[in-house]
Amino acid sequence: MTRERENHGLSGLPVLLILLLVLAWLGWGMAMAIQARDPVMVVGAAVGLVVVIVLLFGLFMVNPNEGKVLQLFGKYVGTAKIQGLRWANPFYTKKNVSQRVRNFESSRLKVNDLEGNPIEIAAVVVWKVVETAEAVFDVDDYENYVHVQSEAAVRNLATSYAYDAHLETDVSLRGNTAAVAEHLEKEIQERLLKAGVEVVEARISHLAYAPEIAAAMLQRQQAGAIIAARQRIVEGAVGMVDMAIDMLAQKSLLTLDEERKAAMVSNLLVVLCGDRNAQPVINTGTIYQ
């Protein structure tokens, strides 16, 4: 693994001023040598001009949040990160590596969840390069590496959880977004560590059942919601009936035997649990007739 080391070179403005002054002086010297018809001075001034022009190629610009990876005949010699005009050996090759924060949104992947149901899933990954040497030398194309490994992590995440949980203690893709996002971010970071990339954030951007089972799963979700609602309604109704009977007994408004209590419980449960408004019935007799 190639580790990043700093090599910022020299400040470019002083070097540029010195080279321009030397260039002007050599140009003036060559003009004087030509007038004096001195071939030695002309050759010396020409050689000096070539050297100064070559040295000018050592100037380069470093933008904010950018690194310049420097190489000398294929050998890594360091990374310049101080922004502004810099100067280094003109024979260095300089490769730009952006260290700005970038977004990558994966395509919609069709995979099976933990229960084998086909689902569609996509994620957004926010990332940036923190180790320029690793990004350039340890992987072939670090941007493509980020894309491929992120999609692989999303696929693996989808197979690790069910789309929807049947129990409150189970972790699901739909019901535990924070925990799932933390798992996704951790897994992507482990995959991208060797490329010198830091994952700032990773979250699921799209989650749905595959079209071929979407209608059936919608009915299943609706049935589950109805069952849960009915269960809560029944629990509340039983509590209200129990409270009503206790209050009647405490205030001695009615003395109910077991059969009358059963009739009252039945009537109250019908009223409280029914999905339609209760229709009043006038009883002209007694509960025994």
Order of alpha helices (4+ residues) and beta strands (2+ residues): beta-alpha-alpha-beta-beta-beta-beta-beta-beta-beta-beta-alpha-alpha-alpha-beta-alpha-alpha
